[in-house]
């Protein structure tokens, strides 16, 4: 039984890893002007919630590794400070995924201590939404801090910083908006997966599931999986 659950967990993580790799590679090479639109943060959050903080951190590291290969990273940052570039790329998304899992675990713990079913479900939803929104905030915040710490000695840093900060701000706005729009759907997706599939999840989600029949949205998600 344990081996079966482990295999299912590995399959689930492998699927999310493949999604992160595919979506981030797509983001590396598909741009609107200087703006990158990445959806790779979404599977990181899903992994952090379903499989725990370490899984979220791992998926974040995978995304960071793909970011290192991006043309912008290779052209602007690697030639200046390779070590700092690698560390920054890996840590910003790795920490974001780890924190997402920890935040959800906190709300899950509080929910389980509450005996009211509706409150449990509400806290579950808040945990998913907050974890989803924190990922782009942490990812962008750590990038900006790292850029100032590791690349402020460049002679052209002042001019570069203004341009890059504008691009990053637009990227962040898009990523945060996507996360905000997607977060309610993620609440439903997690419930669908928890109710209909046993993939070695880190949590028992039964306490957070409504007893009534699947909603229309849930049925549509099940049909698409």
C-alpha positions as CSV (number, residue, x, y, z in Angstrom):
1,X,0.0,0.0,0.0
2,X,2.8,2.4,0.9
3,X,4.7,1.6,-2.2
4,X,1.6,2.1,-4.3
5,X,1.0,5.6,-2.7
6,X,4.7,6.4,-3.2
7,X,4.5,5.6,-6.9
8,X,1.3,7.6,-7.3
9,X,3.0,10.6,-5.5
10,X,6.0,10.3,-7.8
11,X,3.8,10.2,-10.8
12,X,1.9,13.3,-9.6
13,X,5.1,15.2,-8.9
14,X,6.6,14.1,-12.2
15,X,3.5,15.5,-14.0
16,X,3.7,18.8,-12.2
17,X,7.5,19.0,-12.9
18,X,6.8,18.4,-16.6
19,X,4.2,21.2,-16.6
20,X,6.7,23.6,-14.9
21,X,9.4,22.8,-17.4
22,X,7.1,23.2,-20.4
23,X,5.5,26.4,-19.2
24,X,8.7,28.1,-18.2
25,X,10.5,27.1,-21.5
26,X,7.5,28.6,-23.3
27,X,7.9,31.8,-21.2
28,X,11.6,32.0,-22.0
29,X,11.0,32.4,-25.7
30,X,7.5,33.8,-26.0
31,X,7.4,37.5,-25.2
32,X,5.2,40.5,-25.8
33,X,7.9,43.1,-26.4
34,X,10.1,42.8,-23.3
35,X,7.4,41.3,-21.2
36,X,7.4,37.6,-20.3
37,X,4.2,35.9,-19.3
38,X,4.8,32.8,-17.2
39,X,2.2,30.3,-16.0
40,X,4.8,28.1,-14.4
41,X,4.0,29.5,-11.0
42,X,0.6,27.8,-11.0
43,X,1.8,24.2,-10.9
44,X,4.3,25.2,-8.3
45,X,1.4,26.3,-6.0
46,X,-0.6,23.1,-6.8
47,X,2.4,21.0,-5.9
48,X,3.0,22.9,-2.7
49,X,-0.6,22.4,-1.6
50,X,-1.0,18.8,-2.6
51,X,2.4,17.4,-1.7
52,X,3.7,19.9,0.9
53,X,6.3,22.7,1.2
54,X,9.3,20.5,0.1
55,X,7.5,19.6,-3.1
56,X,6.7,23.3,-3.7
57,X,10.4,24.2,-3.1
58,X,11.5,21.4,-5.5
59,X,9.2,22.6,-8.2
60,X,10.4,26.2,-7.6
61,X,14.0,25.0,-8.0
62,X,13.0,23.3,-11.3
63,X,11.5,26.6,-12.6
64,X,14.6,28.5,-11.4
65,X,16.9,26.1,-13.4
66,X,14.9,26.8,-16.5
67,X,15.0,30.5,-15.9
68,X,18.8,30.2,-15.9
69,X,18.7,29.1,-19.5
70,X,16.6,32.0,-20.6
71,X,18.2,34.3,-23.2
72,X,17.7,37.4,-20.9
73,X,19.5,35.6,-18.0
74,X,22.3,34.4,-20.2
75,X,22.8,37.7,-21.9
76,X,22.4,40.2,-19.0
77,X,23.2,38.5,-15.7
78,X,25.4,35.4,-16.3
79,X,28.3,37.3,-17.9
80,X,28.5,39.7,-14.9
81,X,28.1,37.4,-11.9
82,X,27.4,33.7,-12.8
83,X,27.3,32.4,-9.2
84,X,24.9,35.1,-8.0
85,X,22.7,34.6,-11.1
86,X,22.4,30.9,-10.4
87,X,21.8,31.3,-6.7
88,X,19.2,34.1,-7.3
89,X,17.3,32.2,-10.0
90,X,17.1,29.0,-7.9
91,X,16.3,30.6,-4.6
92,X,13.6,33.1,-5.6
93,X,11.2,30.5,-7.0
94,X,12.4,27.7,-4.6
95,X,11.6,29.9,-1.6
96,X,8.3,31.0,-3.1
97,X,7.2,27.4,-3.6
98,X,8.4,26.5,0.0
99,X,6.5,29.4,1.5
100,X,3.3,28.6,-0.4
101,X,3.3,25.1,1.1
102,X,4.0,26.4,4.6
103,X,1.2,29.0,4.4
104,X,-1.3,26.4,3.2
105,X,-0.1,24.0,6.0
106,X,-0.7,26.8,8.5
107,X,-4.3,27.4,7.3
108,X,-4.9,23.6,7.1
109,X,-3.7,23.2,10.7
110,X,-6.0,26.0,11.9
111,X,-8.9,24.6,9.9
112,X,-8.5,21.2,11.4
113,X,-8.6,22.7,14.9
114,X,-12.0,24.2,14.1
115,X,-15.1,22.0,14.5
116,X,-17.4,24.1,12.3
117,X,-17.5,22.5,8.8
118,X,-18.2,25.7,6.9
119,X,-15.3,27.4,8.7
120,X,-13.0,24.6,7.8
121,X,-14.0,24.9,4.1
122,X,-13.5,28.7,4.3
123,X,-10.1,28.5,5.9
124,X,-9.1,25.9,3.2
125,X,-10.1,28.3,0.5
126,X,-8.3,31.2,2.1
127,X,-5.2,29.1,2.4
128,X,-5.2,28.1,-1.2
129,X,-5.8,31.7,-2.4
130,X,-3.2,33.2,-0.1
131,X,-0.6,30.6,-1.1
132,X,-1.3,31.3,-4.7
133,X,-1.0,35.1,-4.4
134,X,2.2,34.9,-2.3
135,X,4.2,33.1,-4.9
136,X,4.5,35.9,-7.5
137,X,5.1,38.4,-4.6
138,X,8.0,36.4,-3.2
139,X,9.4,35.5,-6.6
140,X,9.5,39.1,-7.8
141,X,10.5,40.6,-4.4
142,X,13.5,38.3,-4.0
143,X,14.5,39.0,-7.6
144,X,14.5,42.8,-7.1
145,X,16.4,42.5,-3.8
146,X,19.0,40.1,-5.4
147,X,19.4,42.4,-8.4
148,X,20.2,45.4,-6.1
149,X,22.6,43.3,-3.8
150,X,24.5,41.5,-6.5
151,X,24.5,43.7,-9.5
152,X,24.6,47.3,-8.1
153,X,28.3,47.7,-8.9
154,X,27.7,47.7,-12.7
155,X,28.7,51.1,-14.2
156,X,25.4,51.2,-16.1
157,X,23.3,49.8,-13.2
158,X,21.4,53.1,-12.6
159,X,20.1,53.3,-16.1
160,X,19.6,49.6,-16.4
161,X,17.7,49.4,-13.1
162,X,15.1,51.9,-14.2
163,X,14.4,50.0,-17.5
164,X,14.5,46.6,-15.8
165,X,12.3,47.7,-12.9
166,X,9.7,48.8,-15.3
167,X,9.7,45.5,-17.1
168,X,9.7,43.5,-13.9
169,X,6.8,45.6,-12.6
170,X,4.7,44.8,-15.6
171,X,5.7,41.1,-15.4
172,X,4.7,41.1,-11.7
173,X,1.4,42.8,-12.5
174,X,0.6,40.1,-15.1
175,X,1.7,37.2,-12.9
176,X,-0.2,38.5,-9.9
177,X,-3.3,39.1,-12.0
178,X,-3.1,35.6,-13.4
179,X,-2.6,34.1,-9.9
180,X,-5.6,36.2,-8.6
181,X,-7.8,35.0,-11.4
182,X,-6.7,31.4,-11.2
183,X,-6.8,31.1,-7.4
184,X,-10.6,30.4,-7.1
185,X,-10.2,27.8,-9.9
186,X,-7.4,26.2,-7.9
187,X,-9.6,25.8,-4.9
188,X,-12.0,23.8,-7.0
189,X,-9.2,21.9,-8.7
190,X,-7.7,20.8,-5.4
191,X,-11.1,19.6,-4.2
192,X,-11.7,17.7,-7.5
193,X,-8.4,16.0,-7.2
194,X,-8.8,15.2,-3.5
195,X,-12.3,13.8,-4.0
196,X,-11.7,11.7,-7.1
197,X,-8.1,10.7,-7.1
198,X,-5.7,9.2,-4.7
199,X,-2.2,10.4,-5.7
200,X,-0.3,10.2,-2.5
201,X,-1.2,13.7,-1.3
202,X,0.4,15.1,1.8
203,X,-2.9,16.0,3.4
204,X,-6.3,14.3,3.9
205,X,-8.6,16.8,2.3
206,X,-11.8,15.1,3.3
207,X,-12.5,17.6,6.0
208,X,-12.5,20.4,3.4
209,X,-14.9,18.9,1.0
210,X,-18.6,19.7,0.8
211,X,-20.9,16.8,1.2
212,X,-23.2,17.7,-1.6
213,X,-22.7,16.5,-5.2
214,X,-20.1,17.9,-7.5
215,X,-20.8,21.3,-8.9
216,X,-21.0,22.0,-12.6
217,X,-17.5,23.5,-12.6
218,X,-16.1,20.4,-10.8
219,X,-17.8,18.1,-13.3
220,X,-16.3,20.0,-16.2
221,X,-12.8,19.8,-14.6
222,X,-13.2,16.1,-14.0
223,X,-14.2,15.6,-17.6
224,X,-11.1,17.5,-18.8
225,X,-8.6,15.5,-16.8
